[in-house]
C-alpha cells in the first residue's frame, strides 16, 4: 500500500473556504477511484466525495454545491475545494484510493 499525504487543513470561520490536497508518492493516472472521507469526533467515518479516472464525480448530499473534488494526474495530487464551510464540517479529512491507500488525515475546524 501507498502512504498518501494530506495537507491544507486548519481553522476557519463559518462561510470561509479551505483547499485540501492529497499527494501521492507515485503516479495516480491509473488509479480508477479516489475519495475524500471525514470523521468527526464520536461519529463514524463518512464518504464526502469521490472522483473517477474519467473525471466523473459524486458528493455526499451534505456537501453538494459547496465542495469540489478534483485530481491533477500530472502532479499526482487529489484536491478538495471546500467553500461556504459550516461548523458541522469540522472533522479530520482523509484521502483514499480504490487500492486501499490512506493518508494520515488533516484536521478541519470551522468556528461559528
C-alpha positions, 0 to 999 in steps of 0.5 A: 500500500501507498502512504498518501499525504494530506495537507491544507487543513486548519481553522476557519470561520463559518462561510470561509473556504479551505483547499485540501490536497492529497499527494501521492508518492507515485503516479495516480493516472491509473488509479480508477477511484479516489475519495475524500472521507471525514470523521468527526469526533464520536461519529463514524467515518463518512464518504464526502466525495469521490472522483473517477479516472474519467473525471466523473464525480459524486458528493455526499448530499451534505456537501453538494454545491459547496465542495469540489473534488478534483485530481491533477494526474500530472502532479499526482495530487487529489484536491478538495475545494471546500467553500461556504464551510459550516461548523458541522464540517469540522472533522479530520479529512482523509484521502483514499484510493480504490487500492486501499491507500490512506493518508494520515488525515488533516484536521478541519475546524470551522468556528461559528 
